[in-house]
Amino acid sequence: MECHSEFVEALENNALPYRTVARWVGKFQQGRVSNSDGQCSGQPLSVRTDLARAVIEQLMNEDRRSRQQVKTDRKTHN
């Protein structure tokens, strides 16, 4: 398949397997017009986004507290 050969030439060892490229080519030949993933079943995207946001906020708060503690420790020791 010419498409896979071009991937291998451009990406060498990082090229996708032949079967993956063949599957993509087949889907585009059947009328697929986008290479982005469609929505999957399972948890709605908004739930995962809310969870990710909460985790990130918690990590940022913990980081902020630890930075503040370092500043306090430096002032105490100087």
N, C-alpha and C positions, 0 to 999 in steps of 0.2 A: 504494500500500500504506500503510495507516494507520500501521503500526508505523514505517516509514521516515520518514513525515511527522513523527511525534512525535520521532524522533531529530534530524531537521533542526531542528525548532522548539527543542528543548532545547540542542543542541550547535552549531547553526549551521554554520560552515565545518569544524568538527571531526567532523561526523557521518560515519559509515561510508558507503561507496557503496551505492546501492540494491541492486545485485546481491549484495553481501555479506549485507545484511539479509535479502533474499529467500531466500538459501541457508540462513541460520540458521532462518528461519521454517519453511522446508520440512523441515529436519531435526527440529525440535521437533514438527511435525505428524506426522512419521513415527514418533514415539515417543521421541526423544532426551529425556533427563531432566536433563542436566547441561550447563553451558556451559563446563566445563573440558576441556582437551585430553586425549585419551587418550594412552597410551604409543605412541610412534612407533618405527619400526624404526631400526636403526643401533646406535650404542654404547649399552650399558645405562646407565641413569641413574646407577648407582653409580660407574661409571668416570668419567663427566663430573664428578660431585660430588667424587671423589677428586682429579682433576686440578685442579679449581677450588680446592679446599682447599689443595693444594700451592702453587699460584700465589699465593694470598692469604697463606699463611704466609711465603713467600719475600719478598713485598712488605712485609709487616709487619716481618720481620727486617731488611730493608734500611732501612726507615724508622727502626726502633729504633736501628740503627747510626749513621745520619746524625744523628739527634737527639742521640745520645751524643757524636758528634764535635763538634757545635755547642756543647754544654755544655763540653767539654774546651777548645775554642778560646776560649770566653768567659773561662774561668778563666785561661788562659795569657795573654790580652791584658789582664787587669785587674790 
